[in-house]
């Protein structure tokens, strides 16, 4: 019998016991990235959270089909129904094809996911590869009387849907408030005059002649709306009703709200039984935003090549940092927080190494079963990773006490602790016992030696050697920066 897993369902606004539609099997859809730029800090929390949940399901005996899409068309600047496609805009800036942009940043995203030990999805569908499915779904919504064609575009009729359904049930938004905030008086100025109501959303957009990504449809040349993509792809690979839909809080409205409306209109029932949403990452207490210039690329975080960072941090540290907060709470990023996570992780890893060196006693003076039980229960209770990590610090105390001969552990309990590290720390939390990128400390030690040698060369007025060290490092992508406080380095 499988252990009961509880999770917070955004749809019911309560913690529920999880039960899959098909016993022993789970269908899970998670909204993936829009691949128009390099992965940044905001991209990492969701994949880590849902990776841990997937691993938990697998460890508890479920067969999991995990679908995470790639959005490579139809996501317009500003997330609205007007404006330029994000990929097309980036392609214009880089003077390359939109699909070159999509491929480059899909590869970059997957490289980051691999580095952070996030399991690859069972299926990774691209929106551009499922145009037929999207057109068919739009046609079924039109046939249901809940969408209309206007000037070559197709819009979802929210008012017609609202007659028998509840648009806003996921997000808690009230349609009257949405209408008041939509600015109906300015619809003409906003280019929304072809809509019956300002809160109707696009299922298909007519393409202008200069729009590169466009396909033939019953309504003319155009491209799909952002929301219809996930509805069509989730239905194709998981069925019209599946177990779990995941994503960030920023997608709750309008993206996921629209998904529910579209799927209900097309299939006569809602798509997912459970909706999981993770909260956002802030930076030094502020929301990440281009206007604040506080966005951090993951590559910059690994290399330390960002004004907010004095050095780089490894992907294992980043994963540990993310899991130290509950997925439904905000997570504030700072160098101090990363350094604290790095130290905490190092303390755990050093303790785990001692497990093989412990001399077993005839009996234990520590309650190993209790701490492992609490560790397991924390993960079952709405994926409470911070509590589970706290139990690992208790395990580290047990190990250190036994190593210092202040406590005793039997051979059986030592093996239980080894099993817990393997099953929970590595298996479910997905943390590695060695940091892939922790060679930064070694690199920094080497750089300090070179900086010292260069300083000695300058003191001896051996400027040729001093310049040679700087130039050779620059050729290797490392920049030295001299100031009154001394010399520092960074990857250029």
N, C-alpha and C positions, 0 to 999 in steps of 0.2 A: 504493500500500500504506500502511495506517494505521500510525502509530508505536505501539510497544508501551507501554501504560500499566500500571503496577504499583500495586497498592493492598493495604493490610492487610485481610484478611478475618477478622473476628472469629470466624466459624464454624470456620475452620481454624487460627486463631491464627498465621497466617503471611502474608508478603507474596506475592501471587500476580500473575501476568500476567493482565490483564483480557481476557476474550473474551465478546462478547455472544451471546445465544442466536440472534438473527437478525443475520447480518452487516450492519454499517452502521447498526443501529438499537439503541437502548438504552431499556429501561423502568426507571424509577427511582421509588421510593416513599419519601417522607420523612415521618415523623410530625410533624404540625403542632401548633399550640397548643391548649390548652383555654382557650376564650375567656371567662373569668369575671373578668378584671381587666386593667388596662392592661399593655402589654408592659414587661418589666423587663430588666435587663442579661443575665440568664440566657437570655433568648429570642433573643439576637442571634448567638451564636456558630454554632449549627447552620445557620441560614439562610445565613450568609456562607460557611461551609465548603462546603456542598453547592451553593451558587450558583457558587463558583469551580470545583468539580469538573464541574458541568454545562457551564460555559463552556469548560472544557478539552476536554470531549467534543465539543462543537459545533465548536470550532476545529480539532479533529483529524478532522473530517469525519463525525461520527456524527449521526444524526437522533435527538433525545432527546424522549421523552415523560416529563415530570416531574410527578409527582402529589404534592401536599402537602395533607393533609386539615385540616379544622377540626373539633375535638371540641366539640360543643355539647350533648351529653347523655351520661349514663352514667358519667362520671368522678367517682367519689365522693370525698368528703373523706378524706384519708389514703391514697388510691390502693388501698383494699381493697374488699371486697365488702359492707361494712356502712357505714352512715352516710348523710349527706345528699349529694345531687348538688351539685357545686361551683357550677354555674350557678343551681340553684334556691336555694341558700343566699344567693348574691349578689343574686338577684332579690328575695328576702325582705328583705334588708338595705336595698336601694334602693327597695323597694316598687314594682317594675315587673314586667313579664312576663319569664320566662327568655329568650325569643327576642329581647327588647329588649336584654338584657344581651349575648347572643351577637352581635347585629348591631353594637352599639356597640363592643365590644372586637375584633371581627373587622376593622372599619373602622380602629380605632386600630392594630392589628397591621400591617395592610397599608400604612398611612401610614408607619410606621417602616421597613418593608421597602423601600418606594419611596425614602424619604430616604437609605437606605444603599445604594441602587443594586442591590438584590437583584431579579433578574428574577422576574416573576410566574410562578406554576406553569402548566403546560399545562392542568391540571385541578385545581380546588380543591373537592373534594367535602365535604359536610357530613354528619356522622354521622346527624343527624335526617332527612336526605333519603334515607337508604338503609336504612330499617327493614326493608323487604321482603327485600332481599338478605341482611340479617343473619339474619332468621327462616329463610329458605331454607337458609342455611349451617348454622344450628343444627340444623335438621331432618335434614340429611345427616349430621351428627356423631352424632345420636341413632341414626339408622339403622345407622351403623357400629358401634354398641354402645359408644361412647366418651363418652357424655353421658347424664344421667338427669334426669328432672323430679322436683322435690320441693317440695310445698306451693306450686305455682304458679311456682316458679323453676326454672331449668335450670342444671346444673353440669357442667363437664368432669370426667370420671373419670380422674384422673391415674394411678391404680394400673392401670386397664385399659389405658391407653395405654402405660404402662411395660412391659407384658408383651411388646410387639413393637417398641417405639421407645425413644428415650432422651430423657426429659424432663430438661433440664439441659445438653444438649450445647452450646448457645450460650454460656451463662453460666459453665459449669463447675461448677454447683451439683450436689451429690449428694443424691438424693432422701431417703436415710436421715437426712442432716443436716437437710434441710428439715423432715422429720417431727419430728425431735427439737426443732427450734426453733419448731415451730408451736404447741406448747402444747396437745396434745390434751386434757389434763385440764381445761383451762379453756374448751373449745369451747362448753359450755352457757352460761357467763357471757358469752362474746363473741358470742352470737347465731348461732353457726355449727352448731347441732345438726342442721339440715336437710341438712348436707353428710355424705357418707359418710366423707370424710377432710378434715382441716383444710386440706390443701394443694390440694384441688379448688378451682376458680375459677369464677365466675359467667359464664355465657353470656347468661342472661336473668334479670332480677330481677322478682319480683312487686311491683307498686306498692301502697303503702299508700293509703288513700282521700285523704289530703291531698297526695299526690305529684302535682304539676302535669303533668309531662311523662310521659305514658304512652300506650301503643298496644295495640290488640287483637292477640292472638297465639293460637296453638293451645293455649297453657298459661294463658290468661287475660290480664287487663290487666297491663302491665308495661313495662319498658324494657330496652334491651340492656346487656350488660356492656361495660366499657371496651375490653377486648382484642379482642372479636369485630369491632368496628367497622373497625379497620384491615385485618383479614384479608378482610372482605367487600368493602371499597372497593378495595383493591389488586387483588384478583382480578377485580373488575368492569372496571377500566380498564387493567390491565396483563396480565391473564390469570392462570391459576392458578400459573404459574411465570414469574418475571420476573428481570431482571438484578441490580438493586441495591436493597437496603433500607437506609435511613439513619436515624440518630437519635442522641440523646445517650446517654452511658454510664449515666445514671440510668434509662433505659428498657430496658436490656439484660435485667434481671430485675425484676419478672416479665413486663413487657409484651411484649417481643419473644420471650421464651421461650414465652409462651402463644400468641403468633401462630404460631410454628412448629408447636406441637402442634395447634392448631385447624386450620390449613391442611393439615397432613399427614393429620389424621383425615378431613377433608372431601374432599380431592383425591387422597389416596394418595401424595403426594410433598410435599417442602418448598416453600415459596413463593419464596424468593429464593436466588440462587447466591452472591451476595456481600453481606455485612453490614458496613456502615461505621458506626463510632461515634466521635463526637468527645468529648473530655474536658470537664470542667467549668471554669467561671470562678469563682475565689475572690476575695474582697475583703480586701486587706491580710492575706493568708495564711489567712483564715477562710472556711469555706463560707458561702454566702449562706443566711440563715435568718430567718424572721419573729421567732424568739425572740431573735436577736442584733440585731434592728432594723438590719440592714446591707444590706437590699435597696435597689436603686436603679432607679427607673423610667427608661426611655429618655428620656422627655420632660424629666425632672429633669437627666439627663446633658447633654442638648443645651442646657438653659437655665442650668445651674449652680445649680439650686434644690434643693440637698441639703446636709446638714451635712458630708459628706465631700468636698464640692467648693467651691472658692472662686470658680469661674467655669464657664461652659459650654464644651463641645467639640463640634465639628461631626461629622456622620455619616461624612464621608470619613476623618477622624481615627480615629473608632471602628473603621471597617472596617480601616484600616491597622494599628491596634493589635491587632486580632484575628488578622490574617494574619502578624504577626511571631512567632507561636508555632506550632509544628506542631500540627495539629488533634488529635493523640492525646495531647498533653501538657497538663497543667493550665495555666491562664492566670490569673495573679494581677493583679487590677485595683487600681489606686491612682491618685491624682491625679498623682503623680510619673511613673508609667508612661505615663499619657496625655499628659503634657506632653512626655516624651521622644519619644513617637510623633509628636506634633504637630511637634516640631522636626525630626525625621528626615524626615517627609513634606514639610515646607516646603523642606528642603535639596534633596530630589529635584526638587520642582516648579520651584524656581528654576533648577536645572541644566537641566531640560528646555526651559525658555524660551530658553536660550542656543543651542539647536540651530539655530534659524532665523538666528542672528546670526553663526555660525561662517563663517570664510573657508576654503573647501576648499584643501587642498594637493594636490600631484601624487601623493603617496603617504602612507600612514599609518605612524606609528611605534608605534601601539597595536594590540593583537590583538583587534579587535572581534568577529571570528567566534567566538573561543574563549569570550568572556564571554556571548554570546548562546546558544551551544551549552550552556553550563553552566546558564543560566537556564531553557532549555527542558527540559533533563534533570532538573532539580530538581522541576519540576512533574509530570513523567512518573513520578518515583520516589515514589509514595505521597503526592502533593500536598504536596511540601515547600516551602511558601510562604516560610518564613524564609530558606531558601537562595536562593530566587528573588529575594527582596527584597535580599539581600546582593549579588547580581549587579547589581541596579539602582544600588546605591551605588557599585559599580565603574564602571558606566556614567557616573554623575555625576562621578566622578573624571576619567574620560576627557574628558568635555565641559569640565570646569573647567580641566583642563590645556591643552586645545586653545585655550580662550578666553584663557588667560594666556600663550599662545605658548610653553608648555613642552613641548608635544607637537603632533603633526600628525595630521590626519584628512583622508582623501580624500573627494571628493564621494560616492563609492559607499558608504563607511563611514558618513558622516553620514546618508545615507538609510537605511542598515541600522539605525542607532540610532533614527531617527524611527519606522521600521516596528516595531521592538521595543517602543518605548513605546506605540504604538497597539495592537499585537497582544497583548502580554503585560500591560503595566501597566494599560491601560484595558480591553482586550478580555477577558482571562482573569482577572486579579486584580480587575477591576471597579472600580479606583480612578479617581477623576476628577482631571483636571488643575487644577480649581478647586474649592475647598471651598464647598459650598452654605451652610454655616452659619459660615464663617469671618468673617462680618461682626461676630462678637462682639468682635473686637479693635477694630474701628471703633466699635462701640457703646460699648465700655468707654472709649475716648478721649473720646467725646461726653459720657458720664456723668461723667468726671473734670472736664470743663469745667464742667458744671452743678453738681457738688459744690463746686468752687472758687468759682463765682459765689454759691452759697448761703452758703458760709462767709464770703465778703466782705460779703454782706448782713447776716449776723448780727453781724459785727464792727462794722459801721456802725449797728447797732441798727435795721436795716430789717427788722423781724420779719415785716411783712406780705409782703414779697417772699420772704423765707426760707420762710415757711409756704406761700406760693403755689407755689413750686418743688416742695416736698415733696408738696403735695396734687395738683398737676397730674400729677406722675409717678405717684402712687398710683392716680389715675384711669386711667392707661395701663397699670396692672399692674406697676409698678416700685416697690419698697419701699427707702427709705433707712434705714440702720441706723447710728446714732451710738454711738461708744464712745470710750474714752480714747485708743485708737490712731488714731482718725480716723473717717471716714464711708465705709461700703461700701454696695453696692447689690445687689439680687437681684430677679429676677422673682417676683412674688407669685402 
